[in-house]
Amino acid sequence: MLDNQKAISAPGTFLQNPRYMSVFYKEGYTDIEMEAGPYLSSIYEAHRPKRHPQNEIVTLHAVPFDVGFLHYASDTPMGRGHNLGSSNLSYAGVDPTYATAIAILRRILEQEADRIRHKPKRHIIAGNGVEQHLE
């Protein structure tokens, strides 16, 4: 499982050809995908006041929540006629799907544990002057 990858989301397969992909690879992009458009648009709209960026590079580094993609099956865009979608996946997708579910659950549990550990303790002083801690 890889994380902290530099990715590009393309609106279609026209960017998935050897010439373009070699440029992306040389620039450090290790992931190109096409299905995240609506997801990324929603994140952009939640974080920025304007809709639908045009002719600009969008960065989501400053959003106050995790942004990520977990791919469990992938096309091989530089190979002709052969990808995971061109045949019956059978059990080939089970392990990656399971790993994806574990990664998501692990991240949720880590964040919840951090939130609970760093939750400020509230306290009040009762009428008798005794300090009481509230959880």
C-alpha positions in Angstrom: 0.0 0.0 0.0 1.4 3.4 -1.0 0.5 6.8 0.5 1.5 10.4 -0.1 1.5 9.9 -3.8 1.3 12.8 -6.4 -1.7 12.2 -8.5 -3.6 13.7 -11.5 -7.3 13.4 -12.1 -8.0 13.5 -15.9 -11.4 14.0 -17.4 -11.0 11.1 -19.8 -8.6 8.8 -21.5 -7.2 11.4 -23.8 -4.4 12.1 -21.3 -3.6 8.5 -21.0 -1.1 7.9 -23.8 2.6 7.3 -23.6 3.6 10.8 -24.5 1.5 12.5 -21.8 2.1 9.8 -19.2 5.9 10.0 -19.6 5.7 13.8 -18.8 3.5 13.1 -15.8 5.9 10.4 -14.6 8.9 12.7 -15.0 7.1 15.4 -13.0 6.7 12.9 -10.1 3.0 11.9 -10.7 2.6 8.2 -9.8 -1.2 8.0 -10.1 -3.6 9.0 -12.9 -7.3 8.3 -12.6 -10.6 9.4 -14.2 -13.3 8.6 -11.7 -12.7 11.2 -9.0 -14.1 14.2 -10.7 -17.3 14.6 -8.7 -15.5 13.7 -5.5 -12.8 16.3 -6.1 -15.3 18.9 -7.2 -17.2 18.5 -3.9 -14.0 18.8 -1.9 -13.0 21.9 -3.8 -16.4 23.5 -3.3 -16.4 22.7 0.4 -13.0 24.3 0.8 -13.1 27.2 -1.7 -15.9 29.7 -2.3 -16.0 29.4 -6.0 -17.2 26.5 -8.2 -15.6 24.7 -11.1 -12.0 25.8 -11.4 -11.0 26.4 -15.0 -7.5 26.7 -16.5 -5.8 26.4 -13.1 -3.9 23.9 -11.1 -5.9 23.0 -8.0 -4.2 21.9 -4.8 -6.1 20.4 -1.8 -3.2 20.4 0.7 -4.9 23.0 3.0 -8.3 21.2 3.4 -9.0 20.5 7.0 -9.7 16.8 6.5 -8.1 13.8 4.8 -8.3 13.5 1.0 -7.4 10.2 -0.5 -8.0 7.5 -3.0 -7.7 3.8 -2.6 -7.6 1.9 -5.8 -8.4 -1.8 -5.7 -8.4 -2.5 -9.4 -6.8 -0.6 -12.2 -6.6 -0.3 -15.9 -3.3 -0.6 -17.6 -3.6 2.4 -19.8 -0.4 2.0 -21.8 -1.1 -1.6 -22.7 -3.5 -2.2 -25.6 -6.6 -4.4 -24.9 -5.4 -5.8 -21.6 -6.5 -4.5 -18.3 -8.2 -5.8 -15.2 -11.6 -4.8 -16.6 -11.2 -6.8 -19.8 -11.8 -10.1 -18.1 -13.7 -11.6 -15.2 -12.0 -10.5 -12.0 -13.1 -13.6 -10.2 -11.1 -13.6 -6.9 -8.4 -11.2 -8.2 -10.2 -8.2 -6.6 -10.8 -9.7 -3.2 -7.4 -9.1 -1.6 -7.1 -5.5 -2.8 -10.7 -4.7 -1.7 -10.1 -6.2 1.7 -6.8 -4.2 2.0 -8.7 -1.0 1.0 -11.4 -1.6 3.7 -8.7 -2.3 6.3 -6.8 0.9 5.4 -9.9 3.1 5.7 -10.9 1.5 9.0 -7.4 1.8 10.4 -7.3 5.6 9.5 -10.7 6.2 11.1 -9.7 4.4 14.3 -6.3 6.2 14.5 -8.1 9.6 14.1 -10.6 8.7 16.8 -7.9 7.5 19.2 -6.0 10.8 18.7 -9.2 12.8 19.2 -10.0 11.0 22.4 -6.4 11.3 23.7 -6.3 15.0 23.0 -9.8 15.8 24.1 -9.6 18.7 26.6 -11.0 17.8 30.0 -13.7 20.1 31.2 -14.2 20.8 34.8 -16.6 22.8 36.9 -16.4 24.1 40.5 -19.5 23.0 42.4 -21.3 25.3 44.8 -19.4 23.7 47.7 -16.0 24.8 46.1 -15.1 21.2 45.0 -13.7 20.8 41.5 -15.4 18.2 39.4 -14.2 16.8 36.1 -16.6 16.1 33.2 -15.9 13.7 30.4 
